[in-house]
């Protein structure tokens, strides 16, 4: 498998994983990855649901082509990905979606509390894009999303959804899944009583213990097996 084929395969798997984790929304939502050493990203095409993406549904987008976003096969909000990549050379994968709990949190003035190990991934905070609920289709809007994200892993788009950024596809998937789980847990805990958060000092110690690059290979292999089970066949 070539490097590009491997990247397209990863993006397809990522789409299916986040679909299983609450991001499925008709044919909306998208995952992308930056081609190493190039100005091209590979992104889910328009017209297919996250749960049905195959590698051939992951198509190239040239960051230097100002007309690329006009192609009918690209999602209207592909510009969001492009502007995050332009602003963040440390980022090689981006996710945008409309998960129930993340979108709900973004429709309130509440903060994510450090209630579980999931939440401590976000000790750097979560950005807020608060420029209205309109679709992000213009470069200026994409730049505003990137600014709201800043150096963080995640931002909430007020009354809209979430944007996730990571150093590679497995990290963005882990972040997307973990954010939704953390918020869902917070919703559940809030029905039981007052919050008893993990102290920030403890959360900052726990984060590098819990979230290590060395763990990602095992997580990714487990996600691939899970996706394969939904298809009824062995992993490729």
C-alpha positions as CSV (number, residue, x, y, z in Angstrom):
1,X,0.0,0.0,0.0
2,X,1.4,3.4,-1.0
3,X,1.6,6.3,1.5
4,X,-1.3,8.0,-0.2
5,X,-3.4,4.8,-0.2
6,X,-2.6,4.3,3.5
7,X,-3.7,7.9,4.2
8,X,-7.0,7.4,2.3
9,X,-7.6,4.2,4.2
10,X,-7.0,5.9,7.5
11,X,-9.4,8.7,6.7
12,X,-12.1,6.2,5.7
13,X,-11.6,4.2,8.9
14,X,-11.7,7.5,10.9
15,X,-15.0,8.4,9.3
16,X,-16.6,5.1,10.2
17,X,-15.2,5.2,13.8
18,X,-16.6,8.6,14.6
19,X,-19.9,7.5,13.0
20,X,-20.1,4.7,15.6
21,X,-19.3,7.3,18.3
22,X,-22.1,9.7,17.8
23,X,-21.0,11.8,14.8
24,X,-23.3,10.3,12.2
25,X,-25.5,13.1,10.7
26,X,-27.0,12.2,7.3
27,X,-24.1,12.8,4.8
28,X,-22.7,15.6,6.8
29,X,-19.4,15.8,8.7
30,X,-15.9,15.2,7.3
31,X,-12.4,14.0,8.1
32,X,-9.2,15.0,6.4
33,X,-5.5,14.4,6.5
34,X,-2.6,16.3,5.2
35,X,-0.3,14.5,2.7
36,X,3.2,14.5,4.2
37,X,5.5,17.0,2.6
38,X,2.8,18.3,0.2
39,X,0.2,21.0,-0.1
40,X,-2.5,18.5,-0.6
41,X,-5.1,17.2,1.9
42,X,-7.3,14.1,1.5
43,X,-10.8,14.6,2.6
44,X,-14.1,12.8,2.7
45,X,-16.2,13.7,-0.4
46,X,-19.7,15.1,-0.3
47,X,-22.7,12.8,-0.7
48,X,-21.8,9.8,1.5
49,X,-22.5,9.3,5.2
50,X,-19.6,8.9,7.6
51,X,-20.6,5.3,8.2
52,X,-20.2,4.3,4.5
53,X,-17.0,6.0,3.5
54,X,-14.5,3.9,1.5
55,X,-11.0,4.9,0.6
56,X,-12.2,5.8,-2.9
57,X,-14.5,8.4,-1.2
58,X,-11.5,10.2,0.1
59,X,-10.4,12.8,-2.5
60,X,-7.6,15.3,-2.9
61,X,-7.9,19.0,-2.2
62,X,-5.0,21.3,-3.2
63,X,-4.5,24.0,-0.6
64,X,-2.9,26.3,-3.2
65,X,-5.8,26.1,-5.6
66,X,-8.2,28.9,-4.9
67,X,-10.9,27.3,-7.1
68,X,-10.6,23.8,-5.5
69,X,-13.5,24.5,-3.1
70,X,-15.9,25.1,-6.0
71,X,-15.7,21.5,-7.1
72,X,-19.1,19.8,-6.6
73,X,-17.6,16.8,-4.9
74,X,-16.2,18.8,-2.0
75,X,-18.2,19.7,1.1
76,X,-19.2,23.4,1.4
77,X,-17.2,23.6,4.6
78,X,-14.0,22.2,3.3
79,X,-12.5,25.6,3.7
80,X,-12.5,25.1,7.5
81,X,-10.0,22.3,7.1
82,X,-7.8,24.3,4.8
83,X,-7.6,27.3,7.1
84,X,-6.8,25.1,10.1
85,X,-4.0,23.5,8.2
86,X,-2.6,26.9,7.1
87,X,-2.7,28.2,10.7
88,X,-1.3,25.0,12.3
89,X,1.8,23.4,10.8
90,X,1.7,20.9,13.7
91,X,-1.7,19.6,12.5
92,X,-2.0,16.8,9.9
93,X,-5.6,15.8,10.5
94,X,-8.9,17.7,11.0
95,X,-12.4,16.6,11.8
96,X,-15.6,18.6,11.6
97,X,-18.9,17.1,12.7
98,X,-22.2,17.6,14.6
99,X,-22.1,15.1,17.5
100,X,-25.1,15.4,19.8
101,X,-23.3,16.2,23.1
102,X,-20.6,18.4,21.7
103,X,-23.1,20.4,19.8
104,X,-25.3,20.7,22.8
105,X,-22.4,22.0,25.0
106,X,-21.7,24.6,22.3
107,X,-25.3,25.8,22.6
108,X,-24.8,26.7,26.3
109,X,-22.5,28.8,28.4
110,X,-21.3,25.7,30.3
111,X,-17.7,24.6,30.5
112,X,-16.3,21.1,30.2
113,X,-15.5,19.9,33.8
114,X,-12.6,17.6,34.7
115,X,-14.9,14.7,35.8
116,X,-13.2,11.8,34.2
117,X,-10.0,10.7,32.5
118,X,-11.6,11.6,29.2
119,X,-11.9,15.2,30.2
120,X,-8.3,15.6,31.2
121,X,-7.2,15.4,27.6
122,X,-8.5,19.0,27.4
123,X,-6.5,20.6,30.1
124,X,-5.5,23.2,27.5
125,X,-9.2,24.2,27.2
126,X,-11.6,24.1,24.3
127,X,-11.9,27.0,21.9
128,X,-15.2,28.7,21.1
129,X,-16.1,30.0,17.6
130,X,-18.9,32.5,18.3
131,X,-19.4,34.2,15.0
132,X,-22.8,32.8,14.4
133,X,-24.3,29.5,13.3
134,X,-23.9,30.0,9.5
135,X,-22.1,27.4,7.4
136,X,-18.3,28.1,7.3
137,X,-17.9,28.5,3.5
138,X,-15.6,31.5,3.2
139,X,-11.9,31.7,3.8
140,X,-12.4,34.5,6.3
141,X,-14.8,32.3,8.3
142,X,-12.3,29.4,8.1
143,X,-9.6,31.7,9.5
144,X,-11.9,32.7,12.4
145,X,-12.5,29.1,13.2
146,X,-8.7,28.4,13.2
147,X,-8.2,31.4,15.4
148,X,-10.9,30.1,17.9
149,X,-9.2,26.8,17.9
150,X,-5.8,28.4,18.5
151,X,-3.2,25.8,19.7
152,X,-5.9,23.6,21.2
153,X,-7.1,20.1,20.1
154,X,-10.8,21.1,19.9
155,X,-13.2,24.0,19.5
156,X,-17.0,24.2,19.7
157,X,-18.8,26.0,17.0
158,X,-21.6,27.8,18.7
159,X,-25.0,26.3,17.8
160,X,-23.3,24.3,15.0
161,X,-20.8,21.5,15.9
162,X,-17.2,20.8,16.7
163,X,-13.8,21.0,15.0
164,X,-11.0,18.7,16.1
165,X,-7.3,19.0,15.1
166,X,-4.4,16.6,15.7
167,X,-1.0,15.6,14.7
168,X,-2.3,12.6,12.7
169,X,-5.5,10.7,12.0
170,X,-5.4,8.4,15.1
171,X,-5.0,11.5,17.3
172,X,-7.9,13.3,15.8
173,X,-10.1,10.3,16.2
174,X,-9.1,9.8,19.8
175,X,-9.8,13.5,20.5
176,X,-13.1,13.4,18.8
177,X,-14.3,10.3,20.5
178,X,-12.9,11.4,23.9
179,X,-14.5,14.8,23.8
180,X,-18.0,13.4,23.1
181,X,-17.6,10.8,25.8
182,X,-16.5,13.4,28.3
183,X,-19.4,15.7,27.6
184,X,-21.9,12.8,27.7
185,X,-20.5,11.7,31.1
186,X,-20.9,15.3,32.4
187,X,-24.5,15.4,31.3
188,X,-25.2,12.1,33.1
189,X,-23.3,13.2,36.2
190,X,-25.3,16.4,36.4
191,X,-28.5,14.5,36.8
192,X,-27.1,12.7,39.9
193,X,-25.8,15.6,42.0
194,X,-23.3,18.4,42.2
195,X,-20.0,17.9,40.3
196,X,-16.8,16.9,42.1
197,X,-14.2,17.7,39.5
198,X,-10.6,16.4,39.4
199,X,-8.4,19.3,40.6
200,X,-6.6,21.0,37.7
201,X,-3.2,20.1,39.1
202,X,-4.1,16.4,39.2
203,X,-5.6,16.6,35.7
204,X,-2.3,18.1,34.3
205,X,-0.3,15.3,35.9
206,X,-2.8,12.6,34.6
207,X,-2.9,13.8,31.0
208,X,0.5,12.7,29.9
209,X,0.1,9.4,31.7
210,X,-3.2,8.7,30.1
211,X,-2.6,10.1,26.6
212,X,0.6,8.7,25.2
213,X,1.5,8.3,21.5
214,X,2.7,4.8,22.4
215,X,-0.9,3.8,23.0
216,X,-2.3,4.9,19.7
217,X,-1.2,1.8,17.7
218,X,-3.3,-0.4,20.0
219,X,-6.3,2.0,19.9
220,X,-6.1,2.2,16.1
221,X,-5.9,-1.5,15.7
222,X,-9.0,-1.9,17.9
223,X,-10.9,0.7,15.9
224,X,-10.0,-1.1,12.7
225,X,-11.3,-4.4,14.2
226,X,-14.5,-2.7,15.3
227,X,-15.1,-1.2,11.8
228,X,-14.4,-4.6,10.3
229,X,-17.0,-6.2,12.5
230,X,-19.6,-3.8,11.3
231,X,-18.8,-4.9,7.8
232,X,-18.7,-8.5,8.7
233,X,-15.1,-9.2,7.6
234,X,-11.5,-9.2,8.8
235,X,-9.5,-6.0,8.8
236,X,-7.6,-5.2,5.6
